[in-house]
């Protein structure tokens, strides 16, 4: 059971970095720092969009419209940190 919790924690850490990378690349494309017509940039952006959008879409549906500000990645990161805290505080002691 300990190894399952370790893999789950590792997956949550990896997904955290994917959400952060997705937010950063969307900002860079929005401010024309990087060119979205570049094939490599488009492939990375598409990959990050496909990986993170299924988790971000339900949050965006619930969140009120804040204009041009998208806080759904922050909400998703808070949810991930909450899940990691629950695993560390409540599930790991049950395993030992």
C-alpha positions in Angstrom: 0.0 0.0 0.0 2.9 2.3 0.7 4.1 2.0 -2.9 0.6 2.9 -4.2 0.6 6.0 -2.1 4.1 6.9 -3.4 3.1 6.5 -7.0 -0.1 8.6 -6.4 2.0 11.3 -4.7 4.5 11.2 -7.6 1.6 11.5 -10.1 0.2 14.5 -8.3 3.6 16.1 -8.3 4.0 15.5 -12.0 0.5 16.9 -12.7 1.3 20.0 -10.6 4.2 20.7 -12.9 2.1 20.1 -16.0 -0.5 22.6 -14.8 2.2 25.2 -14.0 3.8 24.7 -17.4 0.4 24.9 -19.1 -0.3 28.2 -17.4 3.1 29.6 -18.3 3.0 28.6 -21.9 -0.5 30.1 -22.3 0.7 33.4 -20.8 3.7 33.4 -23.2 1.6 32.7 -26.2 -1.0 35.3 -25.1 1.7 38.0 -24.7 3.4 37.0 -28.0 6.6 36.1 -26.3 6.7 32.8 -28.1 5.2 32.2 -31.6 2.2 29.9 -31.5 2.7 29.1 -35.2 6.0 27.3 -34.5 5.5 23.6 -34.8 7.3 22.7 -31.6 5.5 25.3 -29.5 2.2 24.2 -31.0 2.9 20.5 -30.1 3.9 21.3 -26.6 1.0 23.7 -26.1 -1.4 21.1 -27.5 0.0 18.4 -25.3 -0.3 20.5 -22.2 -3.8 21.6 -23.2 -5.0 18.0 -23.7 -3.5 16.8 -20.4 -4.8 19.7 -18.2 -8.0 20.7 -19.8 -10.1 17.7 -18.5 -9.3 18.8 -15.0 -9.6 22.5 -15.6 -12.9 22.5 -17.6 -15.2 21.5 -14.6 -13.5 24.2 -12.5 -14.1 26.8 -15.2 -17.8 25.9 -15.4 -18.2 26.5 -11.7 -16.1 29.7 -11.5 -17.7 33.0 -12.2 -16.5 35.0 -15.1 -13.6 37.2 -14.0 -13.0 38.8 -17.3 -9.7 37.9 -18.9 -8.3 36.3 -15.7 -8.3 32.6 -15.5 -7.8 31.4 -11.9 -8.8 27.8 -12.6 -5.1 26.6 -12.6 -4.7 28.1 -9.1 -7.9 26.3 -7.9 -6.7 23.0 -9.4 -3.3 23.4 -7.7 -5.0 24.1 -4.4 -7.1 20.9 -4.9 -3.9 18.9 -5.7 -2.1 20.3 -2.6 -5.1 19.4 -0.5 -5.1 15.8 -1.8 -1.4 15.5 -1.1 -1.9 16.8 2.4 -4.7 14.3 3.0 -2.5 11.5 1.7 0.4 12.6 3.9 -1.6 13.2 7.1 -4.3 10.6 7.0 -3.5 7.8 4.6 0.2 7.2 5.2 -0.2 6.7 9.0 -2.8 4.0 8.3 -0.3 2.1 6.2 2.5 1.9 8.8 
